[in-house]
Amino acid sequence: MRKTMNIMVFINLTLLLAQPTFPNEPNQAPIGGIGVLAAAGGALALKKLWKKKKER
């Protein structure tokens, strides 16, 4: 009786401790290209504003 109880406890403990872990965070995508596009757009907008200001 004691032997079967030990086996049952051992099986239950191994099932409880063998749970999968949480997955890692996903890799973040590089935003270097988006940053370059945003900077270029900002530069064009400033150029347009300065041109309008000079025309006044």
C-alpha angles and dihedrals in degrees: 000000000000092000093054090047090053091049092049092049091048092050092048092049093049091050092050095046095044095070116135118254126240114272119254121256113277118258112265118239116243113253098194094113093047090051091053091050092049092049091049091049091049091050091051091049092051091048090052093048093049090049091052091047092052092050093058 
